[in-house]
Amino acid sequence: MGERPCIFCQIINKQIPAKIVYEDELVIAFLDINPLALGHTLIIPKKHVENIFDIEENDLQHILVVAKKISLKIKEKLQADGVNIFQASGKTAEQSIPHFHLHVIPRRKDDGINWNQWWLTKIKKTNDKELDEIVKLIKIETEKKPEEEIKEEKPRERTEEETYWIRRELELG
Ligand SMILES: [Zn+2]
């Protein structure tokens, strides 16, 4: 079996469906499939780079601006008082997927997240319907060129097998 292609690049290319909350020409943001809190979002550059050592400054700056937009939405729509912004680069830092990603993690009082040992925090059980509800609440529409609007098709649902592999990959790191 050959090497599997980068899972985040497949999300960018719409080969794997994701719960997208923001997209423009440089970045895409979607809900984490293993959220620490409801609304836990990942922001990634569309250009495949592994980590903070490789990412272009322009992309990095833009990701942070998008992180602010999403944080504001999360605060407004998902009853969060705060957010943690988190990024892991390198195996030693427990980076799971080798494609740069910035976590935006909503925080609420008594949410059970122990930030000193965040990796011990239980992943929140969630489902497609719940994630869709969150997308509805926090999705930020970007302006599209008319031809893109026409081309856009309804994303298919993720198959159970795909969900299984994505979860496995995220769990195994
Ligand atoms: Zn990639």
Residues whose N, C-alpha, C, O or C-beta is under 5 A from the ligand:
A	BS01	ZN	C6 F8 C9 H48 H99
